[in-house]
Amino acid sequence: MGVCVLLAVVAAGDLFSLFVGARLHADVEGDGGFAFVSQDRLDQADRLFLVYDQIHVVGLAACAAAFITWFHRMRRNAGALAPDQFGKGPGWAIGAWFVPVAGFWMPYRIAVDMWSAGTRATPSAGPAGTSFWPVNLWWGSFAGSILLGWYANLSHQRAEELDALLTSVNLGMAAAVLNIVAAAAAAFFAVRLTRMLNQATGGSSR
């Protein structure tokens, strides 16, 4: 699946950000209880983080476009199997992502309904298909990475001392870890849901 490839690209970018953050921590030295790092090392870390940000934006945009396209297709397929399962039309599988505030909840509800429709239509889906943990893990880590990443960027912009800068880097690294988990969970969710719906409709994975 092309979506899984793009999710892997996004995760690889987050691994790079973890490398930059770990390298910055390794460059920090202590003397008499005070931490310090050379300006050259700070400038180099800033450049690497800038490169990461630029690549990450492009990769994330491509991944989002592919994922939402797949999400909409799965919503149509699930709707054909269980038309009474959904309170809103298939178009919301796209529009829900762009609704302020509600965008943190509506796509999740659609995903839960799709997963429910798929598990009911394919009793042979196995243990992974009998619970909602793939959806919950994906959405929890995804939403958490967005919120934590936003706070990390805000903290980085406000940081004036090294301790505050390192704190913002730590927050960014935690957000990157959550995003890697979200990418892996999203790939698993996508593969399993596609397989279930294809089995139920007699289609094939695309």
PEBEL-V383765 format. One record per residue. RES is the residue in one small letter. SS is DSSP state (H for helix, E for strand, L for the rest). PHI is phi in whole degrees, -180 to 180 (none if undefined). OMEGA is omega in whole degrees, 0 to 359 (999 if undefined). Layout:
# PEBEL-V383765
res=RES ss=SS phi=PHI omega=OMEGA
res=RES ss=SS phi=PHI omega=OMEGA
This chain:
# PEBEL-V383765
res=m ss=L phi=none omega=178
res=g ss=H phi=-62 omega=179
res=v ss=H phi=-60 omega=181
res=c ss=H phi=-65 omega=178
res=v ss=H phi=-63 omega=180
res=l ss=H phi=-68 omega=175
res=l ss=H phi=-63 omega=177
res=a ss=H phi=-66 omega=178
res=v ss=H phi=-64 omega=179
res=v ss=H phi=-62 omega=179
res=a ss=H phi=-63 omega=178
res=a ss=H phi=-63 omega=176
res=g ss=H phi=-63 omega=178
res=d ss=H phi=-68 omega=175
res=l ss=H phi=-62 omega=177
res=f ss=H phi=-64 omega=179
res=s ss=H phi=-65 omega=176
res=l ss=H phi=-65 omega=178
res=f ss=H phi=-62 omega=180
res=v ss=H phi=-63 omega=180
res=g ss=H phi=-64 omega=179
res=a ss=H phi=-65 omega=179
res=r ss=H phi=-66 omega=178
res=l ss=H phi=-64 omega=177
res=h ss=H phi=-62 omega=180
res=a ss=H phi=-67 omega=181
res=d ss=H phi=-82 omega=181
res=v ss=L phi=-76 omega=179
res=e ss=E phi=-117 omega=180
res=g ss=E phi=-119 omega=178
res=d ss=E phi=-153 omega=179
res=g ss=L phi=64 omega=179
res=g ss=L phi=87 omega=180
res=f ss=E phi=-108 omega=179
res=a ss=E phi=-95 omega=178
res=f ss=E phi=-153 omega=178
res=v ss=L phi=-149 omega=183
res=s ss=L phi=-68 omega=180
res=q ss=H phi=-64 omega=178
res=d ss=H phi=-60 omega=180
res=r ss=H phi=-67 omega=178
res=l ss=H phi=-64 omega=179
res=d ss=H phi=-64 omega=179
res=q ss=H phi=-66 omega=178
res=a ss=H phi=-63 omega=178
res=d ss=H phi=-61 omega=179
res=r ss=H phi=-65 omega=180
res=l ss=H phi=-67 omega=178
res=f ss=H phi=-66 omega=178
res=l ss=H phi=-66 omega=177
res=v ss=H phi=-59 omega=178
res=y ss=H phi=-59 omega=181
res=d ss=H phi=-59 omega=182
res=q ss=H phi=-66 omega=180
res=i ss=H phi=-69 omega=183
res=h ss=H phi=-63 omega=181
res=v ss=H phi=-62 omega=180
res=v ss=H phi=-65 omega=181
res=g ss=H phi=-63 omega=180
res=l ss=H phi=-67 omega=179
res=a ss=H phi=-64 omega=179
res=a ss=H phi=-65 omega=180
res=c ss=H phi=-65 omega=180
res=a ss=H phi=-62 omega=180
res=a ss=H phi=-62 omega=181
res=a ss=H phi=-68 omega=183
res=f ss=H phi=-68 omega=181
res=i ss=H phi=-67 omega=176
res=t ss=H phi=-61 omega=176
res=w ss=H phi=-62 omega=181
res=f ss=H phi=-58 omega=180
res=h ss=H phi=-67 omega=179
res=r ss=H phi=-64 omega=178
res=m ss=H phi=-67 omega=178
res=r ss=H phi=-65 omega=177
res=r ss=H phi=-63 omega=180
res=n ss=H phi=-64 omega=180
res=a ss=H phi=-66 omega=178
res=g ss=H phi=-64 omega=177
res=a ss=H phi=-69 omega=179
res=l ss=H phi=-78 omega=185
res=a ss=L phi=-137 omega=184
res=p ss=L phi=-63 omega=180
res=d ss=L phi=-87 omega=184
res=q ss=L phi=-77 omega=190
res=f ss=L phi=-113 omega=179
res=g ss=L phi=-88 omega=181
res=k ss=L phi=-127 omega=183
res=g ss=L phi=-73 omega=181
res=p ss=L phi=-60 omega=181
res=g ss=L phi=-60 omega=179
res=w ss=H phi=-70 omega=176
res=a ss=H phi=-66 omega=174
res=i ss=H phi=-101 omega=186
res=g ss=H phi=-65 omega=183
res=a ss=H phi=-60 omega=182
res=w ss=H phi=-69 omega=187
res=f ss=H phi=-110 omega=178
res=v ss=L phi=-85 omega=181
res=p ss=L phi=-56 omega=179
res=v ss=L phi=65 omega=181
res=a ss=H phi=-63 omega=177
res=g ss=H phi=-65 omega=176
res=f ss=H phi=-84 omega=184
res=w ss=L phi=-130 omega=188
res=m ss=H phi=-61 omega=178
res=p ss=H phi=-61 omega=178
res=y ss=H phi=-62 omega=180
res=r ss=H phi=-63 omega=178
res=i ss=H phi=-64 omega=179
res=a ss=H phi=-62 omega=178
res=v ss=H phi=-61 omega=180
res=d ss=H phi=-66 omega=177
res=m ss=H phi=-65 omega=180
res=w ss=H phi=-63 omega=178
res=s ss=H phi=-62 omega=179
res=a ss=H phi=-63 omega=180
res=g ss=H phi=-67 omega=181
res=t ss=H phi=-69 omega=179
res=r ss=H phi=-70 omega=182
res=a ss=H phi=-82 omega=181
res=t ss=L phi=-130 omega=180
res=p ss=H phi=-59 omega=181
res=s ss=H phi=-87 omega=184
res=a ss=H phi=-63 omega=178
res=g ss=L phi=95 omega=185
res=p ss=H phi=-56 omega=182
res=a ss=H phi=-66 omega=181
res=g ss=H phi=-89 omega=184
res=t ss=L phi=-93 omega=179
res=s ss=L phi=-133 omega=183
res=f ss=L phi=-102 omega=184
res=w ss=H phi=-62 omega=178
res=p ss=H phi=-62 omega=179
res=v ss=H phi=-68 omega=182
res=n ss=H phi=-65 omega=179
res=l ss=H phi=-64 omega=179
res=w ss=H phi=-60 omega=187
res=w ss=H phi=-70 omega=179
res=g ss=H phi=-62 omega=180
res=s ss=H phi=-71 omega=179
res=f ss=H phi=-65 omega=180
res=a ss=H phi=-64 omega=179
res=g ss=H phi=-63 omega=180
res=s ss=H phi=-67 omega=179
res=i ss=H phi=-65 omega=182
res=l ss=H phi=-65 omega=181
res=l ss=H phi=-69 omega=178
res=g ss=H phi=-65 omega=177
res=w ss=H phi=-63 omega=180
res=y ss=H phi=-67 omega=178
res=a ss=H phi=-64 omega=178
res=n ss=H phi=-64 omega=178
res=l ss=H phi=-63 omega=179
res=s ss=H phi=-65 omega=180
res=h ss=H phi=-65 omega=180
res=q ss=H phi=-65 omega=183
res=r ss=H phi=-90 omega=185
res=a ss=L phi=-68 omega=178
res=e ss=L phi=-118 omega=179
res=e ss=L phi=-123 omega=185
res=l ss=H phi=-63 omega=180
res=d ss=H phi=-60 omega=179
res=a ss=H phi=-67 omega=178
res=l ss=H phi=-64 omega=180
res=l ss=H phi=-65 omega=177
res=t ss=H phi=-63 omega=179
res=s ss=H phi=-66 omega=177
res=v ss=H phi=-65 omega=178
res=n ss=H phi=-61 omega=178
res=l ss=H phi=-63 omega=178
res=g ss=H phi=-64 omega=178
res=m ss=H phi=-66 omega=177
res=a ss=H phi=-64 omega=178
res=a ss=H phi=-64 omega=179
res=a ss=H phi=-65 omega=178
res=v ss=H phi=-62 omega=178
res=l ss=H phi=-61 omega=180
res=n ss=H phi=-69 omega=176
res=i ss=H phi=-65 omega=176
res=v ss=H phi=-61 omega=180
res=a ss=H phi=-63 omega=180
res=a ss=H phi=-64 omega=179
res=a ss=H phi=-65 omega=180
res=a ss=H phi=-66 omega=179
res=a ss=H phi=-65 omega=178
res=a ss=H phi=-64 omega=179
res=f ss=H phi=-64 omega=178
res=f ss=H phi=-58 omega=182
res=a ss=H phi=-64 omega=181
res=v ss=H phi=-65 omega=182
res=r ss=H phi=-67 omega=181
res=l ss=H phi=-65 omega=178
res=t ss=H phi=-60 omega=181
res=r ss=H phi=-65 omega=180
res=m ss=H phi=-63 omega=182
res=l ss=H phi=-69 omega=177
res=n ss=H phi=-67 omega=177
res=q ss=H phi=-63 omega=184
res=a ss=H phi=-72 omega=183
res=t ss=H phi=-100 omega=182
res=g ss=L phi=77 omega=180
res=g ss=L phi=-89 omega=179
res=s ss=L phi=-132 omega=181
res=s ss=L phi=-64 omega=179
res=r ss=L phi=-132 omega=999
